[in-house]
Amino acid sequence: MERFAKVFESNDRQILVKKGQDSDGDEALCISTMFSGTEMSINVSFTDDGDSLNKAFDDFSQEQADFFAKKLEGQTSAFEAFSHLIKSSHEN
C-alpha cells in the first residue's frame, strides 16, 4: 500500500503530513494543523522528479512533528502561529 499521509499527535495537537502539490503545481510536502477549526498548512516544495518528496515524507518522524508542534505552543490562531513561525525563522 502506498502511503500518502501520516498523522502525528504532539503537544495537544494533530500534525498531518501528506504528499501533495503547492499552488504552482510542484510536488510538495504539506504539513497541516488546526487552530479552533481553522487549518494552517505549510508546503515544502520540490521541483525534481519526486524522489526528494518521497524521501522527505518517509523521513518525517514523530521527532519532526514534536519540533513543529513545539514552535506553535501558546499560539491561539493560525495567523498568530504563522506570524510566530516567520518571526522565529528570521531570528535564527
C-alpha positions as a Markdown table, in Angstrom:
| # | Residue | x | y | z |
|---|---|---|---|---|
| 1 | Met | 0.0 | 0.0 | 0.0 |
| 2 | Glu | 1.4 | 3.4 | -1.0 |
| 3 | Arg | 1.2 | 5.8 | 1.9 |
| 4 | Phe | 0.4 | 9.5 | 1.1 |
| 5 | Ala | -0.3 | 10.8 | 4.6 |
| 6 | Lys | 0.7 | 10.5 | 8.2 |
| 7 | Val | -0.9 | 11.9 | 11.4 |
| 8 | Phe | 1.1 | 12.6 | 14.5 |
| 9 | Glu | 0.0 | 13.8 | 17.9 |
| 10 | Ser | 2.2 | 16.3 | 19.8 |
| 11 | Asn | 1.6 | 19.0 | 22.4 |
| 12 | Asp | -2.2 | 18.5 | 22.3 |
| 13 | Arg | -2.4 | 19.0 | 18.6 |
| 14 | Gln | -2.6 | 16.8 | 15.5 |
| 15 | Ile | 0.0 | 17.3 | 12.8 |
| 16 | Leu | -1.0 | 16.0 | 9.3 |
| 17 | Val | 1.9 | 15.4 | 6.9 |
| 18 | Lys | 1.0 | 14.5 | 3.3 |
| 19 | Lys | 2.3 | 14.3 | -0.2 |
| 20 | Gly | 0.6 | 17.0 | -2.3 |
| 21 | Gln | 1.2 | 20.0 | -4.6 |
| 22 | Asp | 1.9 | 23.6 | -4.0 |
| 23 | Ser | 0.0 | 26.5 | -5.7 |
| 24 | Asp | 2.3 | 26.3 | -8.7 |
| 25 | Gly | 1.6 | 22.6 | -9.2 |
| 26 | Asp | 5.1 | 21.4 | -7.9 |
| 27 | Glu | 5.3 | 18.4 | -5.7 |
| 28 | Ala | 5.2 | 19.4 | -2.1 |
| 29 | Leu | 5.3 | 18.0 | 1.4 |
| 30 | Cys | 2.2 | 19.6 | 3.1 |
| 31 | Ile | 2.3 | 20.0 | 6.9 |
| 32 | Ser | -1.0 | 21.0 | 8.5 |
| 33 | Thr | -2.6 | 21.5 | 11.9 |
| 34 | Met | -5.8 | 23.2 | 13.2 |
| 35 | Phe | -6.4 | 26.2 | 15.3 |
| 36 | Ser | -10.1 | 26.4 | 16.6 |
| 37 | Gly | -11.4 | 24.9 | 13.3 |
| 38 | Thr | -9.0 | 26.9 | 11.1 |
| 39 | Glu | -6.4 | 24.9 | 9.1 |
| 40 | Met | -2.9 | 26.1 | 8.8 |
| 41 | Ser | -0.7 | 24.5 | 6.2 |
| 42 | Ile | 2.9 | 24.9 | 5.2 |
| 43 | Asn | 4.1 | 23.5 | 1.9 |
| 44 | Val | 7.7 | 22.5 | 1.3 |
| 45 | Ser | 8.1 | 22.3 | -2.5 |
| 46 | Phe | 10.2 | 20.0 | -4.6 |
| 47 | Thr | 10.9 | 20.6 | -8.3 |
| 48 | Asp | 12.8 | 17.3 | -9.0 |
| 49 | Asp | 11.3 | 14.0 | -10.1 |
| 50 | Gly | 9.6 | 13.2 | -6.8 |
| 51 | Asp | 12.5 | 11.3 | -5.2 |
| 52 | Ser | 13.2 | 14.2 | -2.7 |
| 53 | Leu | 9.5 | 14.5 | -1.8 |
| 54 | Asn | 9.3 | 10.7 | -1.2 |
| 55 | Lys | 12.5 | 10.8 | 1.0 |
| 56 | Ala | 11.2 | 13.8 | 3.0 |
| 57 | Phe | 7.9 | 12.1 | 3.5 |
| 58 | Asp | 9.4 | 8.8 | 4.5 |
| 59 | Asp | 11.9 | 10.6 | 6.9 |
| 60 | Phe | 9.3 | 12.8 | 8.6 |
| 61 | Ser | 9.0 | 11.3 | 12.1 |
| 62 | Gln | 7.5 | 12.0 | 15.5 |
| 63 | Glu | 10.6 | 14.0 | 16.3 |
| 64 | Gln | 9.9 | 16.4 | 13.5 |
| 65 | Ala | 6.3 | 16.6 | 14.4 |
| 66 | Asp | 7.3 | 17.4 | 18.0 |
| 67 | Phe | 9.7 | 20.1 | 16.8 |
| 68 | Phe | 6.9 | 21.7 | 14.7 |
| 69 | Ala | 4.3 | 21.5 | 17.4 |
| 70 | Lys | 6.7 | 22.9 | 20.0 |
| 71 | Lys | 7.1 | 26.0 | 17.8 |
| 72 | Leu | 3.3 | 26.5 | 17.9 |
| 73 | Glu | 2.9 | 26.4 | 21.7 |
| 74 | Gly | 0.9 | 29.3 | 23.0 |
| 75 | Gln | -0.4 | 30.3 | 19.6 |
| 76 | Thr | -4.2 | 30.6 | 19.6 |
| 77 | Ser | -4.9 | 31.2 | 15.9 |
| 78 | Ala | -3.5 | 30.1 | 12.5 |
| 79 | Phe | -2.5 | 33.7 | 11.7 |
| 80 | Glu | -0.8 | 34.2 | 15.0 |
| 81 | Ala | 1.1 | 30.8 | 14.6 |
| 82 | Phe | 2.2 | 31.7 | 11.1 |
| 83 | Ser | 3.4 | 35.1 | 12.2 |
| 84 | His | 5.3 | 33.5 | 15.1 |
| 85 | Leu | 7.0 | 30.9 | 12.7 |
| 86 | Ile | 8.0 | 33.7 | 10.3 |
| 87 | Lys | 9.4 | 35.8 | 13.2 |
| 88 | Ser | 11.3 | 32.9 | 14.7 |
| 89 | Ser | 12.8 | 31.9 | 11.3 |
| 90 | His | 14.3 | 35.4 | 11.0 |
| 91 | Glu | 15.8 | 35.3 | 14.5 |
| 92 | Asn | 17.9 | 32.1 | 13.7 |
